[in-house]
Amino acid sequence: MRHINFALTLLTAAVLTACGGSETGNQELKTTFSSQVSFGDSLADLGTYNVGTVKLLGGGKYTINGNGSATNPALTGKNFTEYLAAQFGLPAPCPAQSGLDGDASLGFSVAVVNNNSCLSYAQGGARVTNPVGPGNKATGASIGQLTVPVVTQVANHLSRNGGKFKGDEVVIVIAGGNDALELLAELSVHAKQAGAAEGAKVGAQSFATNFAAQLAAGATNPAAAGPAIGGAILAASQRPGANDQTIIGAAVQAAVAQGNVAAASESVYLPMAAKAKATATADGEAAGAKAGAAFAAAEGPKMIAAMGVAGDELAALVKTQMVGKGANYVVLNNLPDLGHAPASTKPTSPQALIIAMVDNFNAHLKAGVAGESKVLYVDLYAISHDQIKNPAPYGLSNTTQAACAANKLGTTSLACTTANTIAGDVSRYMFADDVHPTPFENSLIAKYVAEQMIVKGWL
């Protein structure tokens, strides 16, 4: 993908010339847009959740928040849609809706306000059509993100504007990442449940077998005592209120009945029970891990297919509810390379599955809008992948670590500011948190989108 680096380097000057090298842009654009309308998720969210505790923490957007440009020009606190609006010579965009529906005791319950003069409908956690995304209270998250899906975002815009687009606005779309994240979260929960169930089952069996064998060794007839003691353990474990003490007691009683009188002494049976427990724990953990992995492997193809469906849904939404309703300039961004973001490179992350999910989403999305002259399909995956692998030509100093340190909301960049990043100069890091871009990376995304608009003939 090094040709992308070369193209970006060559065209950066052209982009800045065509779109304005300053925050105010210029008035000599090939196409003059009346406004910028954006739909999507956290990558384009301009502050839906900049209320309550989030606002008090100085957050609100999914990047390094706060304007630190006085000390470092790269730390603007902006996302790519803000950079684009400036390049188009348009006013600074603002969130079409704000609020939180979470835990009031934590400052996460703030009345929802519809800002009718604002045209940025993108929301953190939003999926393509499913209303329950990451951070939504239905997932158990205390923050209570609204996660209004893209299909509803578009419907809301149409309802405000007579059921149609004017035709002279530029429409920015980016979504699908939260479909992947929520599917992965659900997979993790179900895989853990499957692993826990199998682990408990195998652990119990291991304990019974091991403890019975130790007790039977001192019986009059070890061969006959083993099954008898094992049967006593099984029966005891099935009684209401069964616990370790009652189960061990039943086993010891059975062992004594089989001639192992010494087993009645705590000094004899307690070390045996401890040894059996240690073995059972190891056996249970191994079986649980295997079962969890098997469950994930079996569900993987379904998740890849589900991402394909999400890609189809977004493509259909663009064609029928955007272009079909009068939009003439739709910039449709595919999913960037989530498979090589910090979140996906951790040892416990199913990286191969994530890559396959993103690939299938992008393939379906691209095929779904093929031939649509009023849609510009922007391949953010290709450029982001090249940036991760070849950061230097882009001016990126780090593409493998998150710039934000832990904050009061965890590790999310929603509450990340210039005051709580990790030590050192992070201004040219690619990632703010494990998934979201820094302001500098957002500026690179905006320049790349503008470059593609030049090629398309829209700028």
Residue pairs with C-beta under 8 A, 6 or more apart in sequence:
1 382
1 385
1 386
1 389
1 390
2 386
2 390
4 382
4 383
4 386
5 386
5 390
5 393
5 394
7 451
8 383
8 393
8 394
8 447
8 448
8 451
9 393
11 451
11 454
12 447
12 451
14 451
14 454
15 87
15 447
15 450
15 451
15 454
16 447
18 29
18 30
18 450
18 454
18 459
19 25
19 26
19 29
19 87
19 88
19 450
19 459
20 26
20 86
20 87
20 89
22 86
23 86
24 86
24 89
25 86
25 87
25 88
25 89
25 90
26 89
27 89
29 88
29 89
29 459
30 457
30 458
30 459
31 329
31 458
31 459
32 89
32 168
33 88
33 90
33 168
33 169
33 170
33 329
34 166
34 168
34 169
35 90
35 119
35 166
35 169
35 170
36 81
36 84
36 85
36 88
36 90
36 93
36 119
36 120
36 169
36 170
36 171
36 172
37 119
37 120
37 121
37 157
37 165
37 169
37 170
37 171
37 172
38 44
38 46
38 81
38 93
38 119
38 120
38 121
38 122
38 171
38 172
38 173
39 121
39 122
39 150
39 153
39 154
39 157
39 171
39 172
39 173
39 175
40 121
40 122
40 126
40 150
40 153
40 172
40 173
40 174
40 175
41 122
41 123
41 124
41 125
41 126
41 127
41 133
41 150
41 174
41 175
41 176
41 177
41 178
42 62
42 122
42 123
42 124
42 125
42 126
42 177
42 178
42 414
42 436
43 62
43 79
43 80
43 122
43 174
43 177
43 436
43 437
44 79
44 80
44 81
44 120
44 122
44 172
44 174
45 61
45 62
45 79
45 95
45 120
45 122
45 123
45 124
46 61
46 79
46 81
46 82
46 93
46 94
46 95
46 120
46 122
47 60
47 61
47 94
47 95
47 98
48 95
48 97
48 98
48 99
48 122
48 123
48 124
48 145
48 146
49 59
49 60
49 98
49 99
49 100
49 124
49 143
49 145
49 146
49 414
50 59
50 60
50 61
50 95
50 98
51 98
51 99
51 100
51 110
52 100
52 107
52 108
52 109
52 110
53 106
53 107
53 108
53 408
54 60
54 100
54 108
54 143
54 409
54 414
54 415
56 107
57 407
57 408
57 409
57 415
57 417
58 65
58 66
58 415
58 417
58 419
59 65
59 407
59 409
59 413
59 414
59 415
59 416
59 417
60 414
61 77
61 79
61 413
61 414
62 79
62 124
62 412
62 413
62 414
62 432
62 433
62 436
63 77
63 78
63 79
63 413
63 416
63 432
63 436
63 437
63 438
63 439
63 442
64 75
64 77
64 403
64 404
64 413
64 416
64 417
64 418
64 421
64 426
64 432
64 438
64 439
65 77
65 413
65 415
65 416
65 417
65 418
66 75
66 77
66 417
66 418
66 419
67 75
67 76
67 77
68 75
68 76
68 77
68 418
69 75
69 76
72 425
72 427
74 427
74 428
74 438
74 439
74 440
74 443
75 418
75 427
75 439
75 440
76 439
76 443
77 418
77 439
78 439
78 442
78 443
79 437
79 439
79 442
80 437
80 442
80 443
80 445
80 446
80 449
81 93
81 120
81 122
81 172
81 446
82 92
82 93
82 442
83 442
83 443
83 445
83 446
83 447
84 170
84 172
84 446
84 449
84 450
85 91
85 92
85 93
86 92
87 446
87 450
88 170
93 118
93 119
93 120
94 115
94 117
94 118
94 119
94 120
95 115
95 118
95 120
96 114
96 115
96 116
96 118
96 119
96 120
96 121
96 153
96 156
96 157
97 112
97 113
97 114
97 115
97 121
97 123
97 146
97 148
97 156
98 110
98 112
98 113
98 115
99 110
99 111
99 112
99 113
99 146
100 108
100 109
100 110
100 143
100 144
100 145
100 146
101 108
101 109
101 112
101 137
101 144
101 145
101 146
102 108
102 109
102 137
102 141
102 142
102 143
102 144
102 145
103 109
103 142
103 143
103 144
106 142
106 143
108 142
108 143
108 144
109 144
112 146
116 160
119 157
119 169
121 148
121 153
121 154
121 156
121 157
122 153
122 174
123 145
123 146
123 147
123 148
123 153
124 135
124 145
124 147
124 414
125 133
125 134
125 135
125 136
125 145
125 146
125 147
125 178
126 133
126 147
126 148
126 149
126 150
126 153
126 175
126 178
127 133
127 147
127 149
127 150
127 175
127 178
127 179
127 182
127 310
128 149
128 150
128 151
128 175
128 176
128 179
128 310
128 313
128 314
128 317
129 149
129 150
129 151
129 310
129 313
129 317
130 149
130 179
130 182
131 147
131 148
131 149
131 152
132 138
132 139
132 147
132 182
133 139
133 145
133 147
133 149
133 178
133 181
133 182
134 141
134 145
134 147
134 178
134 181
134 182
134 185
135 141
135 143
135 144
135 145
135 147
136 144
136 145
136 146
136 147
137 144
139 182
139 185
143 409
147 178
148 156
150 173
150 175
150 314
150 317
151 313
151 317
151 321
154 317
154 321
154 322
155 321
158 164
158 165
158 321
158 325
163 325
164 325
164 326
165 171
165 322
165 325
165 326
165 327
165 328
166 326
167 326
167 327
167 328
168 328
169 327
169 329
170 329
170 331
170 458
171 322
171 327
171 329
171 330
171 331
172 331
172 333
172 449
173 314
173 318
173 322
173 330
173 331
173 332
173 333
174 332
174 333
174 380
175 314
176 307
176 310
176 311
176 314
176 334
176 335
176 361
176 365
177 335
177 338
177 435
179 306
179 307
179 310
179 361
180 307
180 335
180 338
180 354
180 357
180 358
180 361
181 435
183 303
183 306
183 307
183 357
184 303
184 350
184 353
184 354
184 357
187 296
187 299
187 303
187 350
190 295
190 299
191 292
191 293
191 295
191 296
191 299
192 292
194 291
194 292
194 294
194 295
195 288
195 289
195 290
195 291
195 292
195 293
195 295
196 288
197 291
198 287
198 288
198 290
198 291
198 292
199 284
199 285
199 287
199 288
199 289
199 291
200 284
200 288
201 287
202 283
202 284
202 286
202 287
202 288
203 280
203 281
203 283
203 284
203 285
203 287
204 237
204 280
204 284
206 276
206 279
206 280
206 283
206 284
207 233
207 276
207 277
207 279
207 280
208 230
208 233
208 234
208 237
209 230
210 275
210 276
210 279
210 280
211 229
211 233
211 248
211 251
211 272
211 273
211 276
212 226
212 227
212 229
212 230
212 233
212 251
213 226
214 272
214 275
214 276
215 225
215 229
215 251
215 252
215 254
215 255
215 260
215 263
215 269
215 272
216 222
216 223
216 225
216 226
216 229
216 255
216 258
216 260
217 260
218 255
218 259
218 260
218 262
218 263
219 225
219 229
219 255
219 258
219 259
219 260
220 258
220 259
220 260
221 258
221 259
224 258
225 254
225 255
225 258
225 259
225 260
228 254
228 257
228 258
229 251
229 254
229 255
229 258
231 254
232 250
232 251
232 253
232 254
233 247
233 250
233 251
233 254
235 250
236 242
236 246
236 247
236 249
236 250
236 251
237 247
239 246
244 273
248 269
248 273
251 269
252 263
252 264
252 269
255 263
255 269
256 263
256 264
262 268
263 269
263 272
296 350
296 353
300 350
300 353
300 356
303 353
303 357
304 353
304 356
304 357
304 360
305 360
307 357
307 358
307 360
307 361
307 364
308 360
308 361
308 363
308 364
309 364
310 361
310 364
311 360
311 361
311 362
311 363
311 364
311 365
311 368
312 364
312 365
312 368
314 332
314 365
314 368
315 364
315 365
315 367
315 368
315 369
316 368
318 330
318 332
318 368
318 369
318 372
318 375
319 368
319 369
319 372
319 375
322 330
323 330
323 372
323 374
323 375
327 374
328 374
329 374
329 376
329 458
330 372
330 374
330 375
330 376
331 376
331 378
331 449
331 452
331 453
332 365
332 369
332 375
332 376
332 377
332 378
333 378
333 380
333 449
334 361
334 362
334 365
334 366
334 377
334 378
334 379
334 380
334 381
335 358
335 361
335 362
335 380
335 381
336 380
336 381
336 383
336 384
336 385
337 358
337 381
337 384
337 385
337 388
338 344
338 354
338 358
338 435
339 351
339 354
339 355
339 358
340 351
340 355
340 385
340 388
340 389
341 431
341 434
341 435
342 400
342 401
342 402
342 431
342 433
342 434
342 435
343 349
343 434
343 435
344 351
344 354
344 355
345 351
345 400
358 381
362 381
365 377
366 377
369 375
369 377
376 452
376 453
376 456
376 458
378 448
378 449
378 452
380 445
380 448
383 444
383 445
383 448
387 394
387 396
387 399
387 430
387 441
387 444
388 399
388 400
388 430
391 397
391 398
391 399
391 430
394 444
395 428
395 440
395 444
396 428
396 429
396 430
396 440
396 441
396 444
397 425
397 427
397 428
397 429
398 426
398 428
398 429
398 430
399 429
399 430
399 431
401 422
401 429
401 431
402 411
402 413
402 422
402 429
402 431
402 432
402 433
402 434
403 416
403 421
403 422
403 426
403 429
403 431
403 432
403 433
403 438
404 411
404 413
404 416
404 420
404 421
404 422
404 432
404 433
405 416
405 420
405 421
405 422
406 420
407 415
407 416
407 417
407 420
408 415
409 415
411 433
411 434
412 433
413 432
413 433
413 436
416 432
416 433
426 438
427 438
427 440
428 438
428 440
429 438
429 440
429 441
430 437
430 438
430 440
430 441
431 437
431 438
431 441
432 438
437 445
450 459
453 459
